[in-house]
């Protein structure tokens, strides 16, 4: 694994190795396997960033389950100054089911709050959240994050699904901006 990389105009150094990530993924998977046994389980993966975590996590889930992928589209609300983020691509009926939202990183928690609001209205049996990474110093959300792979400091990171202006998602480790 490279120690230093360059994406666009910025340099990044390795901060979490591929094997540390895989250990974290395994911990999250075994907690889910323990807690969700017997449930009608649907994973909802938030694109784009969560694609790699979702793939590795699902390989370690030992019960029957489904997975679907959704995206948040941003548009400007004409009646206010705010940016509205809407969940698109959810075709599954989640009523009465056990849902696990899969995120790459929870930073302020604003994104997660939007997602939870939009899922809750469809009356699932329960919704849990699994994120590979959490920035606890920034997190202001009120939503409990049930499964956290690793806590990270408040610095900009890329790799393993996370990008810097479109680049870096393919890296198997996580790199911090210099
Ligand atoms: P939040 O709404 O502040 O919690 O931000 C969550 C989203 O911001 C994540 O799903 C990422 O897409 C993006 N994000 C937050 N921190 C980073 C980072 O350090 N690197 C890359 N993307 C990030």
Backbone and ligand atoms as CSV (ligand in chain L), in Angstrom:
chain,resi,resn,atom,element,x,y,z
A,1,UNK,N,N,0.846,-1.195,0.000
A,1,UNK,CA,C,0.000,0.000,0.000
A,1,UNK,C,C,0.886,1.252,0.000
A,2,UNK,N,N,0.539,2.211,-0.843
A,2,UNK,CA,C,1.292,3.474,-0.883
A,2,UNK,C,C,1.145,4.205,0.455
A,3,UNK,N,N,2.217,4.858,0.899
A,3,UNK,CA,C,2.160,5.661,2.127
A,3,UNK,C,C,1.620,7.062,1.852
A,4,UNK,N,N,1.995,7.573,0.650
A,4,UNK,CA,C,1.588,8.927,0.285
A,4,UNK,C,C,0.961,8.904,-1.094
A,5,UNK,N,N,-0.120,9.654,-1.279
A,5,UNK,CA,C,-0.740,9.723,-2.600
A,5,UNK,C,C,-1.088,11.176,-2.921
A,6,UNK,N,N,-1.312,11.428,-4.204
A,6,UNK,CA,C,-1.742,12.762,-4.617
A,6,UNK,C,C,-3.038,12.646,-5.408
A,7,UNK,N,N,-4.031,13.426,-5.041
A,7,UNK,CA,C,-5.306,13.472,-5.755
A,7,UNK,C,C,-5.571,14.925,-6.109
A,8,UNK,N,N,-5.793,15.188,-7.384
A,8,UNK,CA,C,-5.886,16.577,-7.849
A,8,UNK,C,C,-4.658,17.338,-7.345
A,9,UNK,N,N,-4.911,18.415,-6.564
A,9,UNK,CA,C,-3.837,19.298,-6.119
A,9,UNK,C,C,-3.342,18.995,-4.710
A,10,UNK,N,N,-3.863,17.943,-4.055
A,10,UNK,CA,C,-3.569,17.748,-2.633
A,10,UNK,C,C,-2.881,16.427,-2.358
A,11,UNK,N,N,-2.051,16.415,-1.284
A,11,UNK,CA,C,-1.376,15.186,-0.855
A,11,UNK,C,C,-2.094,14.593,0.355
A,12,UNK,N,N,-2.033,13.274,0.422
A,12,UNK,CA,C,-2.687,12.541,1.514
A,12,UNK,C,C,-1.719,11.482,2.028
A,13,UNK,N,N,-1.774,11.206,3.337
A,13,UNK,CA,C,-0.946,10.117,3.872
A,13,UNK,C,C,-1.828,9.034,4.482
A,14,UNK,N,N,-1.299,7.807,4.431
A,14,UNK,CA,C,-2.052,6.644,4.923
A,14,UNK,C,C,-2.367,6.823,6.411
A,15,UNK,N,N,-3.645,6.662,6.776
A,15,UNK,CA,C,-3.972,6.756,8.203
A,15,UNK,C,C,-4.642,5.495,8.744
A,16,UNK,N,N,-5.364,4.759,7.921
A,16,UNK,CA,C,-5.977,3.495,8.358
A,16,UNK,C,C,-5.675,2.450,7.291
A,17,UNK,N,N,-4.992,1.381,7.677
A,17,UNK,CA,C,-4.584,0.381,6.686
A,17,UNK,C,C,-5.778,-0.493,6.286
A,18,UNK,N,N,-5.593,-1.194,5.163
A,18,UNK,CA,C,-6.647,-2.092,4.675
A,18,UNK,C,C,-6.983,-3.152,5.721
A,19,UNK,N,N,-5.981,-3.659,6.435
A,19,UNK,CA,C,-6.292,-4.721,7.401
A,19,UNK,C,C,-7.001,-4.153,8.635
A,20,UNK,N,N,-6.693,-2.934,9.023
A,20,UNK,CA,C,-7.452,-2.300,10.121
A,20,UNK,C,C,-8.913,-2.093,9.713
A,21,UNK,N,N,-9.118,-1.717,8.452
A,21,UNK,CA,C,-10.498,-1.544,7.961
A,21,UNK,C,C,-11.230,-2.887,8.003
A,22,UNK,N,N,-10.576,-3.941,7.513
A,22,UNK,CA,C,-11.245,-5.249,7.477
A,22,UNK,C,C,-11.572,-5.747,8.886
A,23,UNK,N,N,-10.707,-5.462,9.864
A,23,UNK,CA,C,-11.008,-5.823,11.260
A,23,UNK,C,C,-12.259,-5.092,11.748
A,24,UNK,N,N,-12.362,-3.805,11.382
A,24,UNK,CA,C,-13.522,-3.013,11.794
A,24,UNK,C,C,-14.796,-3.539,11.133
A,25,UNK,N,N,-14.692,-3.891,9.850
A,25,UNK,CA,C,-15.853,-4.437,9.128
A,25,UNK,C,C,-16.310,-5.734,9.801
A,26,UNK,N,N,-15.352,-6.572,10.176
A,26,UNK,CA,C,-15.678,-7.857,10.819
A,26,UNK,C,C,-16.372,-7.635,12.164
A,27,UNK,N,N,-15.927,-6.632,12.918
A,27,UNK,CA,C,-16.564,-6.335,14.220
A,27,UNK,C,C,-18.012,-5.898,14.021
A,28,UNK,N,N,-18.241,-5.022,13.045
A,28,UNK,CA,C,-19.607,-4.553,12.776
A,28,UNK,C,C,-20.483,-5.728,12.348
A,29,UNK,N,N,-19.954,-6.570,11.453
A,29,UNK,CA,C,-20.737,-7.707,10.943
A,29,UNK,C,C,-21.106,-8.661,12.077
A,30,UNK,N,N,-20.169,-8.940,12.979
A,30,UNK,CA,C,-20.520,-9.911,14.020
A,30,UNK,C,C,-21.537,-9.332,14.996
A,31,UNK,N,N,-21.490,-8.021,15.241
A,31,UNK,CA,C,-22.513,-7.404,16.095
A,31,UNK,C,C,-23.889,-7.490,15.426
A,32,UNK,N,N,-23.943,-7.247,14.129
A,32,UNK,CA,C,-25.224,-7.331,13.404
A,32,UNK,C,C,-25.721,-8.781,13.391
A,33,UNK,N,N,-24.818,-9.732,13.132
A,33,UNK,CA,C,-25.213,-11.150,13.149
A,33,UNK,C,C,-25.796,-11.554,14.500
A,34,UNK,N,N,-25.216,-11.003,15.567
A,34,UNK,CA,C,-25.669,-11.326,16.929
A,34,UNK,C,C,-27.036,-10.678,17.192
A,35,UNK,N,N,-27.180,-9.397,16.838
A,35,UNK,CA,C,-28.385,-8.638,17.214
A,35,UNK,C,C,-29.592,-8.929,16.331
A,36,UNK,N,N,-29.372,-9.276,15.081
A,36,UNK,CA,C,-30.471,-9.285,14.116
A,36,UNK,C,C,-30.902,-10.694,13.709
A,37,UNK,N,N,-30.425,-11.696,14.425
A,37,UNK,CA,C,-30.809,-13.081,14.110
A,37,UNK,C,C,-32.330,-13.213,14.087
A,38,UNK,N,N,-32.854,-13.848,13.052
A,38,UNK,CA,C,-34.289,-14.090,12.947
A,38,UNK,C,C,-35.089,-12.931,12.374
A,39,UNK,N,N,-34.443,-11.794,12.109
A,39,UNK,CA,C,-35.164,-10.625,11.583
A,39,UNK,C,C,-35.280,-10.696,10.052
A,40,UNK,N,N,-36.302,-10.020,9.548
A,40,UNK,CA,C,-36.477,-9.836,8.103
A,40,UNK,C,C,-35.643,-8.607,7.731
A,41,UNK,N,N,-34.395,-8.860,7.310
A,41,UNK,CA,C,-33.369,-7.814,7.300
A,41,UNK,C,C,-33.130,-7.225,5.900
A,42,UNK,N,N,-33.192,-5.896,5.830
A,42,UNK,CA,C,-32.909,-5.171,4.579
A,42,UNK,C,C,-31.829,-4.126,4.851
A,43,UNK,N,N,-30.716,-4.221,4.132
A,43,UNK,CA,C,-29.678,-3.202,4.203
A,43,UNK,C,C,-29.973,-2.133,3.161
A,44,UNK,N,N,-29.923,-0.868,3.572
A,44,UNK,CA,C,-30.072,0.244,2.626
A,44,UNK,C,C,-28.751,1.003,2.604
A,45,UNK,N,N,-28.031,0.853,1.498
A,45,UNK,CA,C,-26.693,1.426,1.356
A,45,UNK,C,C,-26.787,2.791,0.691
A,46,UNK,N,N,-26.089,3.776,1.267
A,46,UNK,CA,C,-26.161,5.143,0.750
A,46,UNK,C,C,-25.010,5.381,-0.234
A,47,UNK,N,N,-25.379,5.536,-1.498
A,47,UNK,CA,C,-24.385,5.778,-2.552
A,47,UNK,C,C,-23.930,7.234,-2.528
A,48,UNK,N,N,-22.736,7.588,-3.022
A,48,UNK,CA,C,-21.807,6.642,-3.598
A,48,UNK,C,C,-20.875,6.008,-2.564
A,49,UNK,N,N,-20.605,6.767,-1.502
A,49,UNK,CA,C,-19.490,6.431,-0.617
A,49,UNK,C,C,-19.532,5.062,0.040
A,50,UNK,N,N,-20.740,4.531,0.301
A,50,UNK,CA,C,-20.837,3.307,1.099
A,50,UNK,C,C,-20.703,2.027,0.278
A,51,UNK,N,N,-20.429,2.145,-1.032
A,51,UNK,CA,C,-20.459,0.928,-1.863
A,51,UNK,C,C,-19.429,-0.111,-1.417
A,52,UNK,N,N,-18.238,0.333,-1.040
A,52,UNK,CA,C,-17.171,-0.628,-0.738
A,52,UNK,C,C,-17.387,-1.267,0.632
A,53,UNK,N,N,-17.749,-0.456,1.617
A,53,UNK,CA,C,-18.083,-0.973,2.950
A,53,UNK,C,C,-19.244,-1.947,2.853
A,54,UNK,N,N,-20.259,-1.598,2.076
A,54,UNK,CA,C,-21.431,-2.458,1.938
A,54,UNK,C,C,-21.034,-3.826,1.375
A,55,UNK,N,N,-20.191,-3.831,0.359
A,55,UNK,CA,C,-19.776,-5.098,-0.264
A,55,UNK,C,C,-19.037,-5.977,0.739
A,56,UNK,N,N,-18.088,-5.399,1.467
A,56,UNK,CA,C,-17.312,-6.192,2.429
A,56,UNK,C,C,-18.158,-6.627,3.621
A,57,UNK,N,N,-19.047,-5.728,4.080
A,57,UNK,CA,C,-19.919,-6.053,5.220
A,57,UNK,C,C,-20.849,-7.214,4.878
A,58,UNK,N,N,-21.498,-7.122,3.723
A,58,UNK,CA,C,-22.504,-8.122,3.349
A,58,UNK,C,C,-21.898,-9.522,3.199
A,59,UNK,N,N,-20.631,-9.585,2.776
A,59,UNK,CA,C,-19.980,-10.892,2.656
A,59,UNK,C,C,-19.858,-11.581,4.002
A,60,UNK,N,N,-19.928,-10.822,5.079
A,60,UNK,CA,C,-19.758,-11.373,6.420
A,60,UNK,C,C,-21.077,-11.530,7.166
A,61,UNK,N,N,-22.202,-11.233,6.518
A,61,UNK,CA,C,-23.508,-11.419,7.165
A,61,UNK,C,C,-23.952,-12.860,6.928
A,62,UNK,N,N,-24.212,-13.554,8.033
A,62,UNK,CA,C,-24.441,-14.997,7.964
A,62,UNK,C,C,-25.894,-15.406,7.972
A,63,UNK,N,N,-26.820,-14.478,7.689
A,63,UNK,CA,C,-28.239,-14.850,7.645
A,63,UNK,C,C,-28.835,-14.344,6.333
A,64,UNK,N,N,-30.020,-14.831,6.002
A,64,UNK,CA,C,-30.676,-14.336,4.794
A,64,UNK,C,C,-30.975,-12.850,4.938
A,65,UNK,N,N,-30.659,-12.086,3.908
A,65,UNK,CA,C,-30.900,-10.642,3.970
A,65,UNK,C,C,-30.995,-10.103,2.555
A,66,UNK,N,N,-31.517,-8.885,2.445
A,66,UNK,CA,C,-31.561,-8.197,1.155
A,66,UNK,C,C,-30.741,-6.924,1.255
A,67,UNK,N,N,-30.325,-6.423,0.096
A,67,UNK,CA,C,-29.606,-5.147,0.057
A,67,UNK,C,C,-30.141,-4.313,-1.094
A,68,UNK,N,N,-30.266,-3.001,-0.849
A,68,UNK,CA,C,-30.659,-2.080,-1.900
A,68,UNK,C,C,-29.823,-0.807,-1.756
A,69,UNK,N,N,-29.741,-0.052,-2.831
A,69,UNK,CA,C,-28.869,1.125,-2.866
A,69,UNK,C,C,-29.689,2.364,-3.168
A,70,UNK,N,N,-29.487,3.407,-2.393
A,70,UNK,CA,C,-30.201,4.662,-2.631
A,70,UNK,C,C,-29.196,5.808,-2.694
A,71,UNK,N,N,-29.681,6.919,-3.164
A,71,UNK,CA,C,-28.841,8.093,-3.322
A,71,UNK,C,C,-29.573,9.293,-2.750
A,72,UNK,N,N,-28.824,10.272,-2.293
A,72,UNK,CA,C,-29.442,11.524,-1.863
A,72,UNK,C,C,-29.272,12.528,-2.980
A,73,UNK,N,N,-30.386,13.060,-3.478
A,73,UNK,CA,C,-30.271,14.096,-4.498
A,73,UNK,C,C,-30.451,15.442,-3.826
A,74,UNK,N,N,-29.613,16.410,-4.181
A,74,UNK,CA,C,-29.732,17.745,-3.592
A,74,UNK,C,C,-30.418,18.662,-4.580
A,75,UNK,N,N,-31.407,19.381,-4.116
A,75,UNK,CA,C,-31.968,20.423,-4.968
A,75,UNK,C,C,-32.362,21.606,-4.103
A,76,UNK,N,N,-32.402,22.777,-4.725
A,76,UNK,CA,C,-32.721,24.005,-3.996
A,76,UNK,C,C,-34.230,24.191,-3.943
A,77,UNK,N,N,-34.717,24.366,-2.730
A,77,UNK,CA,C,-36.152,24.551,-2.542
A,77,UNK,C,C,-36.527,25.985,-2.929
A,78,UNK,N,N,-37.459,26.124,-3.902
A,78,UNK,CA,C,-37.832,27.448,-4.412
A,78,UNK,C,C,-38.513,28.298,-3.336
A,79,UNK,N,N,-39.182,27.647,-2.376
A,79,UNK,CA,C,-39.936,28.405,-1.375
A,79,UNK,C,C,-39.105,28.778,-0.145
A,80,UNK,N,N,-37.876,28.317,-0.078
A,80,UNK,CA,C,-37.004,28.717,1.030
A,80,UNK,C,C,-35.590,28.825,0.485
A,81,UNK,N,N,-34.665,29.146,1.365
A,81,UNK,CA,C,-33.280,29.276,0.891
A,81,UNK,C,C,-32.526,27.952,1.035
A,82,UNK,N,N,-33.193,26.987,1.664
A,82,UNK,CA,C,-32.489,25.747,2.016
A,82,UNK,C,C,-32.263,24.816,0.852
A,83,UNK,N,N,-31.266,23.950,1.025
A,83,UNK,CA,C,-31.029,22.855,0.094
A,83,UNK,C,C,-31.789,21.638,0.641
A,84,UNK,N,N,-32.639,21.063,-0.185
A,84,UNK,CA,C,-33.408,19.897,0.230
A,84,UNK,C,C,-32.688,18.646,-0.265
A,85,UNK,N,N,-32.547,17.676,0.599
A,85,UNK,CA,C,-31.941,16.412,0.168
A,85,UNK,C,C,-33.007,15.324,0.212
A,86,UNK,N,N,-33.237,14.731,-0.939
A,86,UNK,CA,C,-34.288,13.736,-1.040
A,86,UNK,C,C,-33.668,12.373,-1.347
A,87,UNK,N,N,-34.234,11.365,-0.715
A,87,UNK,CA,C,-33.747,10.000,-0.918
A,87,UNK,C,C,-34.363,9.456,-2.202
A,88,UNK,N,N,-33.534,9.041,-3.155
A,88,UNK,CA,C,-34.100,8.496,-4.392
A,88,UNK,C,C,-33.638,7.054,-4.618
A,89,UNK,N,N,-34.510,6.291,-5.224
A,89,UNK,CA,C,-34.166,4.929,-5.613
A,89,UNK,C,C,-34.667,3.849,-4.690
A,90,UNK,N,N,-35.456,4.219,-3.684
A,90,UNK,CA,C,-35.963,3.177,-2.774
A,90,UNK,C,C,-37.240,2.574,-3.352
A,91,UNK,N,N,-37.126,1.367,-3.866
A,91,UNK,CA,C,-38.282,0.698,-4.479
A,91,UNK,C,C,-38.874,-0.384,-3.582
A,92,UNK,N,N,-38.149,-0.745,-2.526
A,92,UNK,CA,C,-38.609,-1.795,-1.628
A,92,UNK,C,C,-39.632,-1.252,-0.642
A,93,UNK,N,N,-40.584,-2.096,-0.284
A,93,UNK,CA,C,-41.520,-1.753,0.773
A,93,UNK,C,C,-40.850,-2.094,2.102
A,94,UNK,N,N,-40.637,-1.096,2.941
A,94,UNK,CA,C,-39.912,-1.357,4.197
A,94,UNK,C,C,-40.840,-1.501,5.397
A,95,UNK,N,N,-42.153,-1.377,5.159
A,95,UNK,CA,C,-43.113,-1.475,6.263
A,95,UNK,C,C,-42.943,-2.796,7.021
A,96,UNK,N,N,-42.787,-2.683,8.333
A,96,UNK,CA,C,-42.699,-3.869,9.186
A,96,UNK,C,C,-41.378,-4.610,9.128
A,97,UNK,N,N,-40.409,-4.085,8.371
A,97,UNK,CA,C,-39.131,-4.792,8.218
A,97,UNK,C,C,-38.043,-4.182,9.114
A,98,UNK,N,N,-36.976,-4.946,9.311
A,98,UNK,CA,C,-35.822,-4.437,10.047
A,98,UNK,C,C,-34.813,-3.904,9.042
A,99,UNK,N,N,-34.557,-2.594,9.155
A,99,UNK,CA,C,-33.719,-1.906,8.178
A,99,UNK,C,C,-32.396,-1.515,8.823
A,100,UNK,N,N,-31.297,-1.726,8.105
A,100,UNK,CA,C,-30.009,-1.189,8.540
A,100,UNK,C,C,-29.500,-0.251,7.450
A,101,UNK,N,N,-29.368,1.025,7.815
A,101,UNK,CA,C,-28.815,2.028,6.904
A,101,UNK,C,C,-27.292,1.891,6.950
A,102,UNK,N,N,-26.666,1.776,5.781
A,102,UNK,CA,C,-25.214,1.601,5.718
A,102,UNK,C,C,-24.580,2.870,5.156
A,103,UNK,N,N,-23.734,3.502,5.973
A,103,UNK,CA,C,-23.071,4.760,5.615
A,103,UNK,C,C,-21.557,4.561,5.620
A,104,UNK,N,N,-20.872,5.334,4.798
A,104,UNK,CA,C,-19.403,5.331,4.840
A,104,UNK,C,C,-18.896,6.099,6.051
A,105,UNK,N,N,-19.399,7.334,6.211
A,105,UNK,CA,C,-18.914,8.177,7.301
A,105,UNK,C,C,-20.039,9.064,7.810
A,106,UNK,N,N,-20.122,9.198,9.111
A,106,UNK,CA,C,-21.047,10.154,9.716
A,106,UNK,C,C,-20.195,11.270,10.302
A,107,UNK,N,N,-20.436,12.471,9.775
A,107,UNK,CA,C,-19.643,13.641,10.143
A,107,UNK,C,C,-20.503,14.484,11.095
A,108,UNK,N,N,-21.242,15.472,10.596
A,108,UNK,CA,C,-22.122,16.243,11.479
A,108,UNK,C,C,-23.380,15.456,11.846
A,109,UNK,N,N,-23.744,14.486,11.015
A,109,UNK,CA,C,-24.976,13.735,11.232
A,109,UNK,C,C,-26.169,14.303,10.479
A,110,UNK,N,N,-25.968,15.421,9.773
A,110,UNK,CA,C,-27.068,16.065,9.050
A,110,UNK,C,C,-27.639,15.141,7.972
A,111,UNK,N,N,-26.757,14.507,7.215
A,111,UNK,CA,C,-27.184,13.599,6.145
A,111,UNK,C,C,-28.008,12.446,6.724
A,112,UNK,N,N,-27.494,11.888,7.785
A,112,UNK,CA,C,-28.175,10.760,8.428
A,112,UNK,C,C,-29.555,11.164,8.942
A,113,UNK,N,N,-29.663,12.364,9.489
A,113,UNK,CA,C,-30.941,12.862,9.978
A,113,UNK,C,C,-31.984,12.895,8.878
A,114,UNK,N,N,-31.589,13.390,7.713
A,114,UNK,CA,C,-32.479,13.433,6.538
A,114,UNK,C,C,-32.937,12.031,6.146
A,115,UNK,N,N,-31.982,11.125,6.096
A,115,UNK,CA,C,-32.286,9.756,5.675
A,115,UNK,C,C,-33.273,9.114,6.652
A,116,UNK,N,N,-33.025,9.281,7.937
A,116,UNK,CA,C,-33.884,8.657,8.944
A,116,UNK,C,C,-35.301,9.228,8.872
A,117,UNK,N,N,-35.409,10.556,8.694
A,117,UNK,CA,C,-36.737,11.173,8.575
A,117,UNK,C,C,-37.517,10.560,7.426
A,118,UNK,N,N,-36.829,10.367,6.305
A,118,UNK,CA,C,-37.527,9.893,5.108
A,118,UNK,C,C,-37.836,8.400,5.154
A,119,UNK,N,N,-37.088,7.652,5.951
A,119,UNK,CA,C,-37.381,6.221,6.077
A,119,UNK,C,C,-38.455,5.966,7.128
A,120,UNK,N,N,-38.432,6.753,8.201
A,120,UNK,CA,C,-39.357,6.531,9.316
A,120,UNK,C,C,-40.821,6.634,8.887
A,121,UNK,N,N,-41.105,7.532,7.924
A,121,UNK,CA,C,-42.504,7.714,7.501
A,121,UNK,C,C,-43.095,6.460,6.853
A,122,UNK,N,N,-42.248,5.533,6.435
A,122,UNK,CA,C,-42.753,4.294,5.812
A,122,UNK,C,C,-42.969,3.159,6.819
A,123,UNK,N,N,-42.865,3.485,8.106
A,123,UNK,CA,C,-43.191,2.532,9.180
A,123,UNK,C,C,-42.451,1.194,9.163
A,124,UNK,N,N,-41.123,1.218,9.127
A,124,UNK,CA,C,-40.403,-0.046,9.308
A,124,UNK,C,C,-40.552,-0.521,10.752
A,125,UNK,N,N,-40.261,-1.791,10.988
A,125,UNK,CA,C,-40.307,-2.314,12.362
A,125,UNK,C,C,-39.228,-1.632,13.205
A,126,UNK,N,N,-38.033,-1.530,12.638
A,126,UNK,CA,C,-36.931,-0.830,13.314
A,126,UNK,C,C,-35.928,-0.362,12.263
A,127,UNK,N,N,-35.216,0.724,12.596
A,127,UNK,CA,C,-34.130,1.189,11.730
A,127,UNK,C,C,-32.876,1.293,12.582
A,128,UNK,N,N,-31.813,0.667,12.123
A,128,UNK,CA,C,-30.509,0.830,12.770
A,128,UNK,C,C,-29.543,1.436,11.770
A,129,UNK,N,N,-28.449,1.953,12.298
A,129,UNK,CA,C,-27.454,2.613,11.457
A,129,UNK,C,C,-26.112,1.934,11.640
A,130,UNK,N,N,-25.476,1.586,10.527
A,130,UNK,CA,C,-24.115,1.053,10.556
A,130,UNK,C,C,-23.235,1.982,9.730
A,131,UNK,N,N,-22.210,2.557,10.361
A,131,UNK,CA,C,-21.270,3.385,9.614
A,131,UNK,C,C,-19.863,2.849,9.819
A,132,UNK,N,N,-19.077,2.873,8.767
A,132,UNK,CA,C,-17.689,2.444,8.934
A,132,UNK,C,C,-16.945,3.433,9.819
A,133,UNK,N,N,-17.206,4.744,9.575
A,133,UNK,CA,C,-16.426,5.783,10.250
A,133,UNK,C,C,-17.336,6.803,10.921
A,134,UNK,N,N,-16.903,7.302,12.062
A,134,UNK,CA,C,-17.636,8.367,12.755
A,134,UNK,C,C,-16.628,9.408,13.224
A,135,UNK,N,N,-16.982,10.688,13.005
A,135,UNK,CA,C,-16.146,11.781,13.534
A,135,UNK,C,C,-16.821,12.289,14.801
A,136,UNK,N,N,-16.485,11.738,15.967
A,136,UNK,CA,C,-17.233,12.071,17.191
A,136,UNK,C,C,-17.105,13.529,17.608
A,137,UNK,N,N,-16.007,14.188,17.243
A,137,UNK,CA,C,-15.828,15.590,17.648
A,137,UNK,C,C,-16.754,16.529,16.890
A,138,UNK,N,N,-17.265,16.076,15.740
A,138,UNK,CA,C,-18.115,16.924,14.915
A,138,UNK,C,C,-19.579,16.534,15.038
A,139,UNK,N,N,-19.827,15.286,15.382
A,139,UNK,CA,C,-21.173,14.716,15.343
A,139,UNK,C,C,-22.120,15.488,16.257
A,140,UNK,N,N,-23.183,16.062,15.642
A,140,UNK,CA,C,-24.149,16.841,16.410
A,140,UNK,C,C,-25.532,16.196,16.346
A,141,UNK,N,N,-25.615,15.072,15.677
A,141,UNK,CA,C,-26.910,14.447,15.445
A,141,UNK,C,C,-27.498,13.873,16.716
A,142,UNK,N,N,-28.810,13.744,16.703
A,142,UNK,CA,C,-29.485,13.148,17.860
A,142,UNK,C,C,-29.773,11.676,17.605
A,143,UNK,N,N,-29.491,11.237,16.384
A,143,UNK,CA,C,-29.795,9.858,16.018
A,143,UNK,C,C,-28.736,8.918,16.574
A,144,UNK,N,N,-29.163,7.854,17.251
A,144,UNK,CA,C,-28.152,6.908,17.717
A,144,UNK,C,C,-27.511,6.168,16.544
A,145,UNK,N,N,-26.186,6.114,16.553
A,145,UNK,CA,C,-25.479,5.350,15.518
A,145,UNK,C,C,-25.140,4.004,16.159
A,146,UNK,N,N,-25.843,2.955,15.718
A,146,UNK,CA,C,-25.811,1.676,16.427
A,146,UNK,C,C,-24.496,0.934,16.250
A,147,UNK,N,N,-23.953,0.980,15.049
A,147,UNK,CA,C,-22.735,0.229,14.755
A,147,UNK,C,C,-21.702,1.160,14.124
A,148,UNK,N,N,-20.563,1.313,14.799
A,148,UNK,CA,C,-19.482,2.181,14.317
A,148,UNK,C,C,-18.232,1.328,14.161
A,149,UNK,N,N,-17.662,1.339,12.951
A,149,UNK,CA,C,-16.432,0.580,12.720
A,149,UNK,C,C,-15.247,1.216,13.419
A,150,UNK,N,N,-15.002,2.494,13.120
A,150,UNK,CA,C,-13.853,3.207,13.677
A,150,UNK,C,C,-14.220,4.664,13.903
A,151,UNK,N,N,-13.709,5.222,15.000
A,151,UNK,CA,C,-13.845,6.662,15.213
A,151,UNK,C,C,-12.604,7.338,14.653
A,152,UNK,N,N,-12.821,8.472,13.977
A,152,UNK,CA,C,-11.693,9.171,13.347
A,152,UNK,C,C,-11.680,10.632,13.787
A,153,UNK,N,N,-10.477,11.252,13.793
A,153,UNK,CA,C,-10.405,12.672,14.141
A,153,UNK,C,C,-11.048,13.545,13.071
A,154,UNK,N,N,-11.243,14.798,13.400
A,154,UNK,CA,C,-11.883,15.723,12.480
A,154,UNK,C,C,-10.904,16.227,11.426
A,155,UNK,N,N,-10.560,15.353,10.485
A,155,UNK,CA,C,-9.687,15.735,9.364
A,155,UNK,C,C,-10.304,15.145,8.104
A,156,UNK,N,N,-9.995,15.750,6.970
A,156,UNK,CA,C,-10.573,15.257,5.717
A,156,UNK,C,C,-9.849,13.990,5.267
A,157,UNK,N,N,-10.603,12.948,5.002
A,157,UNK,CA,C,-10.022,11.660,4.611
A,157,UNK,C,C,-10.629,11.160,3.296
A,158,UNK,N,N,-9.865,10.302,2.632
A,158,UNK,CA,C,-10.331,9.687,1.377
A,158,UNK,C,C,-9.974,8.208,1.386
A,159,UNK,N,N,-10.549,7.492,0.439
A,159,UNK,CA,C,-10.236,6.082,0.257
A,159,UNK,C,C,-11.359,5.188,0.725
A,160,UNK,N,N,-11.345,3.940,0.263
A,160,UNK,CA,C,-12.338,2.940,0.658
A,160,UNK,C,C,-13.760,3.498,0.487
A,161,UNK,N,N,-14.008,4.076,-0.657
A,161,UNK,CA,C,-15.339,4.615,-0.967
A,161,UNK,C,C,-15.433,6.124,-0.859
A,162,UNK,N,N,-14.605,6.721,0.012
A,162,UNK,CA,C,-14.658,8.190,0.190
A,162,UNK,C,C,-13.831,8.889,-0.876
A,163,UNK,N,N,-14.307,10.040,-1.328
A,163,UNK,CA,C,-13.620,10.731,-2.421
A,163,UNK,C,C,-13.217,12.148,-2.076
A,164,UNK,N,N,-12.250,12.630,-2.861
A,164,UNK,CA,C,-11.934,14.058,-2.901
A,164,UNK,C,C,-12.201,14.501,-4.332
A,165,UNK,N,N,-13.249,15.287,-4.520
A,165,UNK,CA,C,-13.683,15.707,-5.862
A,165,UNK,C,C,-13.670,14.556,-6.864
A,166,UNK,N,N,-14.232,13.458,-6.468
A,166,UNK,CA,C,-14.411,12.325,-7.378
A,166,UNK,C,C,-13.296,11.302,-7.374
A,167,UNK,N,N,-12.148,11.642,-6.837
A,167,UNK,CA,C,-11.026,10.701,-6.851
A,167,UNK,C,C,-10.806,10.078,-5.470
A,168,UNK,N,N,-10.230,8.869,-5.480
A,168,UNK,CA,C,-9.801,8.218,-4.242
A,168,UNK,C,C,-10.698,7.101,-3.760
A,169,UNK,N,N,-11.853,6.921,-4.395
A,169,UNK,CA,C,-12.805,5.915,-3.898
A,169,UNK,C,C,-12.261,4.497,-3.998
A,170,UNK,N,N,-11.349,4.259,-4.934
A,170,UNK,CA,C,-10.828,2.915,-5.207
A,170,UNK,C,C,-9.750,2.470,-4.226
A,171,UNK,N,N,-9.241,3.362,-3.392
A,171,UNK,CA,C,-8.123,3.016,-2.505
A,171,UNK,C,C,-8.578,2.019,-1.434
A,172,UNK,N,N,-7.728,1.019,-1.141
A,172,UNK,CA,C,-8.145,0.017,-0.156
A,172,UNK,C,C,-7.828,0.435,1.283
A,173,UNK,N,N,-7.023,1.472,1.451
A,173,UNK,CA,C,-6.794,2.064,2.768
A,173,UNK,C,C,-7.466,3.431,2.835
A,174,UNK,N,N,-7.373,4.071,4.013
A,174,UNK,CA,C,-7.909,5.426,4.175
A,174,UNK,C,C,-6.754,6.394,4.406
A,175,UNK,N,N,-6.809,7.511,3.713
A,175,UNK,CA,C,-5.727,8.488,3.700
A,175,UNK,C,C,-6.224,9.840,4.196
A,176,UNK,N,N,-5.370,10.514,4.979
A,176,UNK,CA,C,-5.726,11.808,5.561
A,176,UNK,C,C,-5.017,12.931,4.816
A,177,UNK,N,N,-5.721,14.031,4.633
A,177,UNK,CA,C,-5.160,15.164,3.907
A,177,UNK,C,C,-3.978,15.765,4.689
A,178,UNK,N,N,-2.932,16.157,3.960
A,178,UNK,CA,C,-1.745,16.726,4.611
A,178,UNK,C,C,-1.925,18.240,4.720
L,1,LIG,P1,P,-22.645,14.802,7.440
L,1,LIG,O1,O,-23.984,15.111,6.848
L,1,LIG,O2,O,-21.925,16.046,7.911
L,1,LIG,O3,O,-22.687,13.747,8.519
L,1,LIG,O4,O,-21.710,14.302,6.241
L,1,LIG,C1,C,-21.819,13.032,5.724
L,1,LIG,C2,C,-21.317,12.952,4.294
L,1,LIG,O5,O,-20.287,13.908,4.014
L,1,LIG,C3,C,-20.686,11.589,4.070
L,1,LIG,O6,O,-21.638,10.648,3.637
L,1,LIG,C4,C,-19.609,11.884,3.044
L,1,LIG,O7,O,-20.140,11.766,1.752
L,1,LIG,C5,C,-19.209,13.318,3.312
L,1,LIG,N1,N,-17.981,13.418,4.146
L,1,LIG,C6,C,-17.895,13.801,5.438
L,1,LIG,N2,N,-16.630,13.802,5.886
L,1,LIG,C7,C,-15.870,13.390,4.830
L,1,LIG,C8,C,-14.439,13.182,4.660
L,1,LIG,O8,O,-13.590,13.348,5.559
L,1,LIG,N3,N,-14.035,12.761,3.413
L,1,LIG,C9,C,-14.915,12.555,2.386
L,1,LIG,N4,N,-16.246,12.734,2.507
L,1,LIG,C10,C,-16.723,13.154,3.716
